[in-house]
Amino acid sequence: MKRFVYIVVTCMLLALIFPSMGFAQEKKSELAEAAKSAVLIERDTGTVLYEKNSHEKLAPASMTKIMTMVLIMEALEKGQIKWDDEVRTSEYAASMGGSQIFLEPGEGMTVEEMLKGIAIGSANDASVAMAEHISGSEEAFVDAMNKKVQEMGLKDTKFKNPTGLPSEDHYSSAHDMSMMAKELLKYEGITKFTGSYESYLREDTEKKFWLVNTNKLVRFYDGVDGLKTGFTNEAKYCLTATAKKDNMRVIAVVFGAPTPKERNNEISKMLDYAFNQYSTKPLFKKGESLAKADVSKGKENKVDAVTEEPISLLTPKGEKMDGIEQKITLSKDLKAPIKKGDKVGTLVVMNKGKIVVESTLVAKKNVNNASWWELYKKSFGLFTKVGK
Protein backbone atom coordinates (compact mmCIF):
# COMPACT_ATOMS: atom_id res chain seq x y z
CA MET A 1 0.00 0.00 0.00
CA LYS A 2 2.83 2.41 0.91
CA ARG A 3 4.49 1.60 -2.38
CA PHE A 4 1.28 2.42 -4.28
CA VAL A 5 0.95 5.77 -2.48
CA TYR A 6 4.60 6.54 -3.26
CA ILE A 7 4.05 5.87 -6.98
CA VAL A 8 0.93 8.08 -7.09
CA VAL A 9 2.66 10.95 -5.27
CA THR A 10 5.70 10.66 -7.55
CA CYS A 11 3.51 10.83 -10.67
CA MET A 12 1.69 13.87 -9.29
CA LEU A 13 4.98 15.65 -8.58
CA LEU A 14 6.27 14.86 -12.08
CA ALA A 15 3.07 16.20 -13.58
CA LEU A 16 3.49 19.43 -11.63
CA ILE A 17 7.15 19.82 -12.53
CA PHE A 18 6.81 18.76 -16.19
CA PRO A 19 3.20 19.56 -17.15
CA SER A 20 3.83 19.18 -20.87
CA MET A 21 4.80 15.53 -20.40
CA GLY A 22 1.45 14.46 -19.10
CA PHE A 23 -0.90 16.65 -21.04
CA ALA A 24 0.54 17.37 -24.50
CA GLN A 25 -0.62 14.01 -25.82
CA GLU A 26 -4.00 14.30 -24.13
CA LYS A 27 -4.53 17.71 -25.66
CA LYS A 28 -3.44 16.39 -29.05
CA SER A 29 -5.98 13.55 -28.88
CA GLU A 30 -8.78 16.09 -28.43
CA LEU A 31 -8.04 17.96 -31.66
CA ALA A 32 -10.58 17.89 -34.52
CA GLU A 33 -13.11 15.75 -32.65
CA ALA A 34 -16.03 17.05 -34.72
CA ALA A 35 -14.34 16.60 -38.11
CA LYS A 36 -14.47 13.59 -40.43
CA SER A 37 -10.79 14.04 -41.21
CA ALA A 38 -8.06 16.53 -40.44
CA VAL A 39 -4.35 17.21 -40.65
CA LEU A 40 -1.93 19.76 -39.23
CA ILE A 41 1.48 20.36 -40.83
CA GLU A 42 4.37 22.80 -40.54
CA ARG A 43 4.60 24.48 -43.91
CA ASP A 44 8.32 24.65 -44.70
CA THR A 45 9.23 21.07 -43.74
CA GLY A 46 5.84 19.46 -44.39
CA THR A 47 6.12 17.71 -41.01
CA VAL A 48 2.79 16.26 -39.86
CA LEU A 49 2.02 17.47 -36.33
CA TYR A 50 -1.43 15.87 -36.09
CA GLU A 51 -3.71 13.81 -38.30
CA LYS A 52 -7.08 12.11 -38.23
CA ASN A 53 -8.21 9.94 -41.16
CA SER A 54 -5.96 12.18 -43.24
CA HIS A 55 -6.02 9.97 -46.36
CA GLU A 56 -9.79 9.43 -46.46
CA LYS A 57 -11.19 10.47 -49.84
CA LEU A 58 -13.93 13.06 -49.36
CA ALA A 59 -15.65 15.84 -51.30
CA PRO A 60 -13.46 18.96 -50.94
CA ALA A 61 -16.09 21.50 -52.03
CA SER A 62 -14.55 24.93 -52.70
CA MET A 63 -11.19 23.95 -51.20
CA THR A 64 -10.74 22.67 -54.78
CA LYS A 65 -9.93 26.29 -55.64
CA ILE A 66 -6.58 25.92 -53.86
CA MET A 67 -5.37 23.93 -56.87
CA THR A 68 -7.06 26.41 -59.20
CA MET A 69 -5.05 29.18 -57.54
CA VAL A 70 -1.85 27.09 -57.72
CA LEU A 71 -2.17 26.93 -61.51
CA ILE A 72 -3.01 30.64 -61.74
CA MET A 73 0.05 31.61 -59.68
CA GLU A 74 2.22 29.18 -61.64
CA ALA A 75 1.09 30.73 -64.93
CA LEU A 76 1.87 34.20 -63.56
CA GLU A 77 5.35 33.22 -62.40
CA LYS A 78 6.15 31.60 -65.76
CA GLY A 79 4.97 34.69 -67.62
CA GLN A 80 2.18 32.79 -69.36
CA ILE A 81 -0.28 35.41 -68.12
CA LYS A 82 0.11 38.85 -66.50
CA TRP A 83 -1.63 40.54 -63.61
CA ASP A 84 -3.19 43.21 -65.81
CA ASP A 85 -4.33 40.88 -68.62
CA GLU A 86 -8.02 41.29 -69.34
CA VAL A 87 -10.03 38.08 -68.90
CA ARG A 88 -13.30 37.88 -70.85
CA THR A 89 -16.18 35.95 -69.32
CA SER A 90 -17.84 33.31 -71.50
CA GLU A 91 -21.54 32.52 -71.29
CA TYR A 92 -20.61 29.20 -69.71
CA ALA A 93 -18.46 30.81 -67.01
CA ALA A 94 -21.18 33.34 -66.26
CA SER A 95 -23.70 30.52 -65.81
CA MET A 96 -21.96 29.03 -62.75
CA GLY A 97 -24.14 28.81 -59.65
CA GLY A 98 -23.15 28.87 -56.00
CA SER A 99 -20.69 31.50 -54.77
CA GLN A 100 -20.04 34.06 -57.50
CA ILE A 101 -19.22 37.65 -58.30
CA PHE A 102 -22.05 37.76 -60.88
CA LEU A 103 -19.96 38.13 -64.01
CA GLU A 104 -21.92 38.98 -67.14
CA PRO A 105 -21.22 37.18 -70.45
CA GLY A 106 -18.55 39.23 -72.23
CA GLU A 107 -17.58 41.15 -69.08
CA GLY A 108 -13.85 41.70 -68.67
CA MET A 109 -11.80 41.82 -65.50
CA THR A 110 -8.06 41.70 -64.96
CA VAL A 111 -6.34 38.57 -63.73
CA GLU A 112 -5.75 40.33 -60.40
CA GLU A 113 -9.45 41.12 -60.03
CA MET A 114 -10.47 37.58 -60.95
CA LEU A 115 -8.02 36.14 -58.42
CA LYS A 116 -9.38 38.49 -55.79
CA GLY A 117 -12.87 37.17 -56.51
CA ILE A 118 -11.69 33.57 -56.19
CA ALA A 119 -9.51 33.97 -53.09
CA ILE A 120 -11.83 36.20 -51.06
CA GLY A 121 -15.30 35.50 -52.44
CA SER A 122 -14.84 31.87 -53.59
CA ALA A 123 -16.25 32.89 -56.97
CA ASN A 124 -17.17 29.93 -59.19
CA ASP A 125 -17.72 32.13 -62.25
CA ALA A 126 -14.27 33.73 -61.89
CA SER A 127 -12.68 30.28 -61.42
CA VAL A 128 -14.08 29.01 -64.71
CA ALA A 129 -13.26 32.26 -66.52
CA MET A 130 -9.62 31.93 -65.38
CA ALA A 131 -9.55 28.25 -66.32
CA GLU A 132 -10.68 29.11 -69.85
CA HIS A 133 -8.24 32.02 -70.06
CA ILE A 134 -5.23 29.90 -69.08
CA SER A 135 -6.01 26.60 -70.82
CA GLY A 136 -8.59 27.45 -73.48
CA SER A 137 -11.35 25.39 -71.89
CA GLU A 138 -12.47 24.16 -68.49
CA GLU A 139 -11.76 20.57 -69.56
CA ALA A 140 -8.16 21.35 -70.51
CA PHE A 141 -7.64 23.21 -67.23
CA VAL A 142 -9.00 20.26 -65.23
CA ASP A 143 -6.55 18.02 -67.09
CA ALA A 144 -3.78 20.39 -65.97
CA MET A 145 -5.07 20.23 -62.38
CA ASN A 146 -4.92 16.43 -62.38
CA LYS A 147 -1.51 16.46 -64.06
CA LYS A 148 -0.24 18.70 -61.26
CA VAL A 149 -1.72 16.27 -58.73
CA GLN A 150 0.32 13.48 -60.31
CA GLU A 151 3.49 15.58 -60.44
CA MET A 152 3.12 16.25 -56.72
CA GLY A 153 2.73 12.54 -56.01
CA LEU A 154 -0.73 12.90 -54.45
CA LYS A 155 -2.71 9.66 -54.32
CA ASP A 156 -6.07 10.68 -52.83
CA THR A 157 -7.23 13.36 -55.27
CA LYS A 158 -9.15 13.54 -58.53
CA PHE A 159 -10.68 16.72 -59.89
CA LYS A 160 -13.64 17.10 -62.24
CA ASN A 161 -13.90 20.90 -62.20
CA PRO A 162 -11.98 23.98 -60.95
CA THR A 163 -14.73 25.10 -58.57
CA GLY A 164 -15.59 22.25 -56.21
CA LEU A 165 -19.25 22.24 -57.24
CA PRO A 166 -20.71 18.75 -56.62
CA SER A 167 -19.58 16.25 -59.25
CA GLU A 168 -19.33 12.47 -59.20
CA ASP A 169 -15.79 11.14 -58.71
CA HIS A 170 -14.46 14.54 -57.55
CA TYR A 171 -12.55 14.01 -54.31
CA SER A 172 -9.49 14.78 -52.21
CA SER A 173 -8.15 14.20 -48.69
CA ALA A 174 -6.90 16.26 -45.79
CA HIS A 175 -3.33 15.13 -46.51
CA ASP A 176 -3.49 16.03 -50.20
CA MET A 177 -5.16 19.36 -49.50
CA SER A 178 -2.39 20.29 -47.06
CA MET A 179 0.20 19.50 -49.75
CA MET A 180 -1.66 21.68 -52.28
CA ALA A 181 -1.76 24.47 -49.71
CA LYS A 182 1.97 24.01 -49.13
CA GLU A 183 2.49 24.35 -52.89
CA LEU A 184 0.31 27.47 -53.13
CA LEU A 185 2.21 29.13 -50.30
CA LYS A 186 5.41 28.98 -52.36
CA TYR A 187 3.94 32.07 -54.02
CA GLU A 188 4.35 34.55 -51.20
CA GLY A 189 2.05 37.13 -52.79
CA ILE A 190 -1.00 34.85 -52.56
CA THR A 191 -1.72 35.75 -48.93
CA LYS A 192 -2.29 39.34 -50.01
CA PHE A 193 -5.53 37.96 -51.45
CA THR A 194 -6.41 35.02 -49.18
CA GLY A 195 -5.64 37.06 -46.07
CA SER A 196 -7.90 40.00 -46.94
CA TYR A 197 -11.10 40.11 -44.92
CA GLU A 198 -12.89 42.38 -47.39
CA SER A 199 -12.38 44.15 -50.69
CA TYR A 200 -14.30 45.55 -53.65
CA LEU A 201 -14.72 44.84 -57.35
CA ARG A 202 -16.10 47.25 -60.01
CA GLU A 203 -15.27 50.06 -57.58
CA ASP A 204 -15.81 52.96 -60.00
CA THR A 205 -19.08 51.69 -61.45
CA GLU A 206 -22.72 51.50 -60.46
CA LYS A 207 -22.23 47.77 -59.89
CA LYS A 208 -19.69 48.11 -57.08
CA PHE A 209 -19.39 44.67 -55.49
CA TRP A 210 -18.41 44.06 -51.86
CA LEU A 211 -16.31 40.96 -51.20
CA VAL A 212 -16.21 39.47 -47.71
CA ASN A 213 -13.86 36.58 -47.00
CA THR A 214 -15.64 33.28 -46.43
CA ASN A 215 -12.80 32.41 -44.00
CA LYS A 216 -13.70 34.42 -40.90
CA LEU A 217 -10.54 33.32 -39.10
CA VAL A 218 -8.54 35.88 -41.11
CA ARG A 219 -10.25 38.44 -38.88
CA PHE A 220 -10.64 36.57 -35.62
CA TYR A 221 -7.45 34.47 -35.23
CA ASP A 222 -4.18 36.39 -35.03
CA GLY A 223 -1.81 35.26 -37.78
CA VAL A 224 -4.32 33.57 -40.09
CA ASP A 225 -3.95 34.80 -43.69
CA GLY A 226 -5.64 32.09 -45.75
CA LEU A 227 -6.50 29.86 -47.39
CA LYS A 228 -9.89 28.44 -48.47
CA THR A 229 -13.23 27.38 -47.06
CA GLY A 230 -15.64 24.87 -48.56
CA PHE A 231 -19.25 23.79 -48.13
CA THR A 232 -21.73 21.57 -49.93
CA ASN A 233 -24.47 19.39 -48.51
CA GLU A 234 -22.27 16.35 -49.14
CA ALA A 235 -18.95 17.82 -47.94
CA LYS A 236 -20.37 19.73 -44.95
CA TYR A 237 -18.11 22.49 -43.56
CA CYS A 238 -14.48 22.34 -44.64
CA LEU A 239 -11.49 24.65 -44.29
CA THR A 240 -7.84 24.69 -45.22
CA ALA A 241 -6.28 27.43 -43.10
CA THR A 242 -2.77 28.79 -42.71
CA ALA A 243 -1.30 30.99 -40.01
CA LYS A 244 2.12 32.47 -39.30
CA LYS A 245 3.55 33.51 -35.96
CA ASP A 246 7.17 34.50 -35.40
CA ASN A 247 9.09 32.39 -37.93
CA MET A 248 6.68 29.47 -38.15
CA ARG A 249 3.90 28.92 -40.68
CA VAL A 250 1.49 26.04 -40.27
CA ILE A 251 -1.38 24.60 -42.32
CA ALA A 252 -4.49 23.06 -40.76
CA VAL A 253 -7.16 21.19 -42.74
CA VAL A 254 -10.62 20.07 -41.63
CA PHE A 255 -13.11 18.06 -43.68
CA GLY A 256 -16.75 17.45 -42.80
CA ALA A 257 -17.42 19.54 -39.68
CA PRO A 258 -21.17 19.76 -38.92
CA THR A 259 -21.28 23.57 -38.49
CA PRO A 260 -19.07 26.54 -39.45
CA LYS A 261 -18.58 27.32 -35.76
CA GLU A 262 -17.25 23.81 -35.05
CA ARG A 263 -15.08 23.94 -38.18
CA ASN A 264 -13.46 27.19 -37.06
CA ASN A 265 -13.11 25.90 -33.50
CA GLU A 266 -11.31 22.73 -34.62
CA ILE A 267 -8.92 24.72 -36.83
CA SER A 268 -8.23 27.15 -33.96
CA LYS A 269 -7.41 24.30 -31.59
CA MET A 270 -4.96 22.79 -34.08
CA LEU A 271 -3.26 26.14 -34.66
CA ASP A 272 -2.99 26.71 -30.90
CA TYR A 273 -1.43 23.28 -30.48
CA ALA A 274 1.18 23.92 -33.20
CA PHE A 275 2.25 27.32 -31.89
CA ASN A 276 2.32 26.16 -28.26
CA GLN A 277 4.36 23.03 -28.87
CA TYR A 278 6.76 23.82 -31.74
CA SER A 279 9.08 26.46 -33.15
CA THR A 280 11.10 26.82 -36.34
CA LYS A 281 14.49 28.16 -37.33
CA PRO A 282 14.59 29.71 -40.82
CA LEU A 283 17.51 28.57 -42.96
CA PHE A 284 16.87 30.06 -46.41
CA LYS A 285 14.37 32.41 -47.99
CA LYS A 286 12.69 31.59 -51.28
CA GLY A 287 14.97 32.48 -54.20
CA GLU A 288 18.30 32.26 -52.35
CA SER A 289 21.19 31.15 -54.56
CA LEU A 290 22.94 28.10 -53.09
CA ALA A 291 25.11 26.92 -56.01
CA LYS A 292 25.80 27.29 -59.73
CA ALA A 293 24.79 24.47 -62.08
CA ASP A 294 26.73 23.77 -65.29
CA VAL A 295 24.77 24.22 -68.54
CA SER A 296 25.88 22.96 -71.93
CA LYS A 297 25.06 24.58 -75.29
CA GLY A 298 23.72 27.73 -73.62
CA LYS A 299 24.49 31.42 -73.94
CA GLU A 300 25.78 31.11 -70.38
CA ASN A 301 27.78 28.18 -69.05
CA LYS A 302 26.18 28.26 -65.61
CA VAL A 303 22.90 29.14 -63.94
CA ASP A 304 22.20 29.97 -60.30
CA ALA A 305 20.42 27.15 -58.44
CA VAL A 306 18.00 28.88 -56.07
CA THR A 307 15.55 27.71 -53.42
CA GLU A 308 12.06 27.12 -54.73
CA GLU A 309 10.46 27.77 -51.35
CA PRO A 310 11.37 28.96 -47.83
CA ILE A 311 13.48 26.40 -45.93
CA SER A 312 13.23 26.01 -42.14
CA LEU A 313 13.95 23.51 -39.38
CA LEU A 314 11.18 22.44 -36.99
CA THR A 315 11.75 21.40 -33.38
CA PRO A 316 9.67 20.94 -30.23
CA LYS A 317 9.94 24.07 -28.10
CA GLY A 318 12.94 23.99 -25.79
CA GLU A 319 14.86 21.40 -27.81
CA LYS A 320 18.29 22.44 -29.08
CA MET A 321 19.27 22.02 -32.72
CA ASP A 322 22.71 20.56 -33.28
CA GLY A 323 24.28 18.18 -35.76
CA ILE A 324 22.66 19.98 -38.73
CA GLU A 325 24.13 19.17 -42.14
CA GLN A 326 23.11 20.08 -45.66
CA LYS A 327 23.85 18.48 -49.01
CA ILE A 328 23.35 20.03 -52.44
CA THR A 329 23.09 17.76 -55.47
CA LEU A 330 23.10 19.48 -58.87
CA SER A 331 21.56 17.90 -61.96
CA LYS A 332 24.06 16.53 -64.45
CA ASP A 333 23.94 16.98 -68.22
CA LEU A 334 21.80 20.15 -68.10
CA LYS A 335 21.33 21.46 -71.64
CA ALA A 336 19.93 24.76 -72.87
CA PRO A 337 17.29 25.97 -73.25
CA ILE A 338 16.49 26.16 -69.54
CA LYS A 339 13.52 28.12 -68.28
CA LYS A 340 13.37 30.07 -65.05
CA GLY A 341 11.93 27.73 -62.42
CA ASP A 342 13.13 24.49 -64.04
CA LYS A 343 14.57 21.97 -61.60
CA VAL A 344 18.38 22.02 -61.56
CA GLY A 345 19.14 20.32 -58.26
CA THR A 346 18.08 19.19 -54.79
CA LEU A 347 18.78 20.40 -51.27
CA VAL A 348 18.73 17.89 -48.41
CA VAL A 349 18.99 19.05 -44.79
CA MET A 350 19.75 16.51 -42.05
CA ASN A 351 19.50 16.79 -38.30
CA LYS A 352 21.57 14.21 -36.40
CA GLY A 353 21.78 12.08 -39.53
CA LYS A 354 18.03 12.10 -40.21
CA ILE A 355 16.61 13.85 -43.28
CA VAL A 356 14.33 16.66 -42.10
CA VAL A 357 14.02 18.72 -45.29
CA GLU A 358 14.24 17.78 -48.95
CA SER A 359 13.55 20.56 -51.42
CA THR A 360 13.98 21.32 -55.11
CA LEU A 361 16.50 23.87 -56.38
CA VAL A 362 15.44 25.70 -59.54
CA ALA A 363 17.00 27.90 -62.21
CA LYS A 364 17.09 31.57 -61.26
CA LYS A 365 16.66 32.72 -64.86
CA ASN A 366 16.25 31.55 -68.45
CA VAL A 367 19.29 30.20 -70.28
CA ASN A 368 18.74 30.32 -74.04
CA ASN A 369 20.44 28.22 -76.69
CA ALA A 370 23.80 29.54 -77.85
CA SER A 371 24.15 30.23 -81.58
CA TRP A 372 26.62 28.17 -83.62
CA TRP A 373 28.95 31.17 -83.65
CA GLU A 374 28.83 31.50 -79.84
CA LEU A 375 29.49 27.77 -79.51
CA TYR A 376 32.40 28.10 -81.94
CA LYS A 377 33.92 30.99 -79.96
CA LYS A 378 33.57 29.02 -76.73
CA SER A 379 35.25 26.01 -78.33
CA PHE A 380 38.02 28.20 -79.78
CA GLY A 381 38.60 29.77 -76.40
CA LEU A 382 38.79 26.32 -74.84
CA PHE A 383 41.37 25.17 -77.41
CA THR A 384 43.39 28.32 -76.79
CA LYS A 385 43.46 27.67 -73.04
CA VAL A 386 44.46 24.05 -73.62
CA GLY A 387 47.27 25.22 -75.97
CA LYS A 388 48.63 27.52 -73.28
N, C-alpha and C positions, 0 to 999 in steps of 0.2 A: 504493500500500500504506500509506504514512504517513497519507494522507488517511482511509483506512478505519479505521486504528487510532485516529485523532483522533476520528472520529465515534462509535466504540464507547465510548471513554473518556468523551466528553462525555455520552453517554446514561447511562452508569453513574453519573456524578457527579450528573446531574439526578435520577436515580432515588433516590440517597441523600439529596439535599437536599429533594426534593419527593416522598416515597414515595407519597402519595395519588394523584398524577398517574398513575403507572404501574400501580397495583394496585387502585384502586377499581373500575374496570370489570371487571378479571379476577375479582375477588371477586364482583361482581354477577352475572357470567355463571355462577357456580357455584351460585347459589341455586336451591333447589327442583328439583334434578336428578332426584330419585326420584318426583316428583309428575307426574300427567297434566296438571294446570293449576294455576296459582297467581297470586296478586296481592298486592301490598303497597301500602297507601295511608296517608297521613297523615289522621287522622280529620277535623280541623276544616275543612281546605281540600279534602279529597278528592283531593289530588294523588297520582298513581300514581308510586311510587318504583321498582317492579319489577313485571313481569308475564311470564307464560308461558302461552300458549294461553288467555288470560283470558276469552275469549268462547265457548269451547267448551261446548256444552250437555252436561251430565253429571248423573247421579243425585246429588242432594245428601244423601241419607239424612237423619239427624236434624238436620242444619243447617237443614232446613226449619223447625224450631221457632223460629228467629230471627224469621221473619215471624209466627209464632203469637204470640210474645212482644211483637212490635211492636204487634199489634192489641190484646193484653191491656193493655199500658201506655197505648195511645191511649184505650181505653175508660175506664181509670182516670182519666186526666187530664181527660177530657171529663165525668166524673161519671156516666157510663153505668153503671158498677159501682163498688163500694167494696171496700177491702181486707178488711173484716170480713164481707162478704156470704158467706152459706153457699151452697156449690155442691153440688147433689145429683148423684150419679153414676148415670147410666142403665145399664141392662143392656148396651147396645151399647158404651158407654164402658168399662165394666168388662171387656168381652170382648177388649180390645186385647192383642195379644201383644207380644213384644220387651221393651224396657226398660219397667218399670212400677213403680208403688208399691203394686200389688195392692189397688186400690179395690174394695170390694164394691158390688153393685147397691143403690142407696138410701143409701149412705154419704155423709155430708156433710163437707166440709172448707171452710175459708175460701178466698177468692181468694188471699190471701197464702200459705197452705199449698200450694195447687195450683201456684202459680207457683214456689215453692221446689222442688216435685217435678219440674217441667219443667226449670228452669234448672240444678239440681244433678244430678238423677237421670235426666234425659232421659225422663221418664215419658210414655208414649204414652196411657195411660188418663187421666191428668190433662189432657193436651192436648185430647183429645176432649171431656172433661167441660167444660172451659173454653170450647171452641168452641160447644158446645150452650148453655151458660149465656149467652154473649154474643149469639149469632145465632139461637138457637132450634133449629138443626140443624147437623150437620157440613157438609152441602152448602152451606147459606147462608154459613157461616163461610169455606169454601173460595172461594166467590164473592167475599167481601170481601177475602180474601188476594190473589186475582188482580186485583181492582179496584185495590188498593193498588199492586200491581206496575205497572199501567198508569199510575196517577197519578205514580209515581216515574220513569216513562219507561224502565223496564227492558225489554230486548228478548229476553233469553235465558232467561226463566223462565216456567214454567207449573206450577201446583200442582194436585194431585188430592186431597190430604188435608193435615191440619195436623200430621202426625207424621213424615213422611218414610219410612214403611213402603213397601216396593216397590210401585209402581203404574205401569202403562203410561202413557207421555206425561206423566210427572212429572219435571221437570228444572229445572236452573238452571246458572249459570256462576260462576266465581271473581269476575268483575267484579260481577255482580248481587248475589252474596252479600256482597261488601264494602260495597255500597251499602245493603243491608238492615241490615247491622251498624252502619253509620254512622247510619242512621235510628234504630235501637234505642238507640244511645248518646246520643241527644238526651235520653233519660229517665235522668237521672243516678243515680237510685236503683236501676237495674237491676243494677249491678255488685255491690250488696249481696248479690244472689242468685247471679249467675254467677261471682262471685269467691270464693264460700265453698267451701272444700275439703270440709267435711263439715257435716252438720246432722241433725236428727231430726224425724220426724213421729209423731203419736199418742204424744207423750212421756209422758202420764199414764195410759196404758192398758197392758193386757197385750200389745198388738200394736205396741209401740214399734218404729219403723222407722228404721234407720240409712241416711242418704243419704251417698254418697261421690261427689264430682264426677268425671265421666267425663273432664274436662279436667285431666290431672295437672300441666300447666304452671302452674296457679294456685298450686301448692305449690313447684314446682321452678324457676320462672323469675321473678326479681324484677320486679315490676311488672305481671305478667299478672293480670287480674281478669275474664276471660271469653274467649270467649263460648259456643261450642257445638261439640261433636264430632259425628261421624257415622260410621256403618259399616253396610254391607250387603255381601253377596257381590258384588253388581254394582258398588257405589260404591267399594269398598275403604275405606281409612282416610282420613277427611276431618276438617278442623278449620278453623273460623273463630275466630281468637284476637285479643284486643286487649291491649295493654299501655300503661302510662303511666309515663314517667320525666321528672322535672322538669316542664316545661310541655307536653311533647309526648305525644300519644296516637296510636298507630298501630294499624292493623288488618292482619292477615296471614291469607290464605286458602290452603288446600291441598286439592286434590281428588285422590283416587286414589293415595295412597301405599300401597306394598305391606304395610307393617307399622306398628303404632302408634309404635314407636321411631323409624322413619324419618320418619313424619309429624311427630312432635314435634321431631325434629332439624332438619327443613326449616323449620318455623315459627321455631325458635330462631335459625337462621342469618339469616332475613329480619329478625327483630326486632333482632338485633345490628347488621345492616347499617344499618337505619334510625336507630338511636340513635347509631351511630358517625359517620354521615355528615351528619346533619341536626339542626336545632334549630328551635324555634318561638318566636314572640313573641305572647303572648295580647293580643288587642285588647278583646274584650267577653265577659262571662260570659253564659250563657243567662238570658233574662229582663230584660236591661238595656233601659231605655227610651231610644230614640234620637230620637224625634219624636212629635208628636201629629197624628193623622189626623182630618180633618173628617168628621162623621157627620150626615146629614140625617134628620129625622123620628124622632130618638131622644130619650130622657130626658136624655142628655148630648149636647152638640154636638161633643165630641171624645173620642178614645180614644187611650191611649198605644200607640205602635207599638214592640214589644219584640222583642229577638232570640229566634229560635226555637231556637237552638243556640249553643254556644260558638264564638267567631270568633277565629282566630289567623292569623298569617303564618308561612309555612315558608321557610327558607333553608338552603342548604348551610352547614355549620359554618365559621365564619371570615368569611363574607360579610356585609358591612354592608347594612343596610336603609335606603334613602333614596328620596325621590321617592314616598312613599306618599300616596295620595289616597283619599277615600271619597265616595260619592254615594248619597244616600237618595232614593228615588222612592216617593211615597205614592200609593195607589190613589185615583182620582177617583170621584165619584158613589157613595160608600159610603152605604148606607141601612140604618137599623135594621130588624129586629133583627140585631145582630152578636154572635156567640158568642166567648167566650174561645178564642184559638187560631186564629181565622179570619185568613186572609192580608189584610193591610192595606197592604203595601208591600214594597219590595226594597232590600237593602243591597248595593252593589257596592264592593269594595276593589280599588284598582289600585296596582301597583308599577312605577314607571317607564313608565307608560302602558299596561301590560298588566294585564288583569283576572286577579286571583289568587284572589279570593273573590267568590262571588255567593250571597246567602242571603236567605231569606224573613223579613220582619218580620210579626209577628202581633199581634192585639188582646190587650191585657193582661187585659181583663175583658169581661163581657157588657155590651152596651148594648141595653136593651129599647126597644120602641116607645113613643113619647110618646103620651099620651092626647090627644083633640081639644082638651081644655081647656089642657093644657100647650103644645100647638102654638099655640093662640090667644094665650096669654100671651106666648110667645116672639115671635109676630108683632106683638102690641101693643107690646111693648118695643122691637122693631125700628122700628116706625112712630114711636114716641116719640123715639127717638134721631135718626131722620131729621128729624123736626120741629124738634128743637133745632139 
